[in-house]
Amino acid sequence: MKNMECSKCGGSAEGFKCDVCGAEAAEHDGQHRCGGEHCMPKCSGCQGAQAKCTCL
């Protein structure tokens, strides 16, 4: 797996996190119960889903 980047702060991202319910996964889950688009990279800095990144 290639290194991922948080699109909000530009820092590294590891794993995935839902921006709605907070569920975490090692790999992207396109069938997540909140919708696959909500399962997004998890920012390594703030540990939030990239849509809710608070690093800046």
Buried (B, 14 or more C-beta within 10 A) or exposed (E): EEEBBBEBBEBEBBBBBBBBEEBEEEEEBEEBEBEEEBBBBBBBBBEBBBBBBEBE
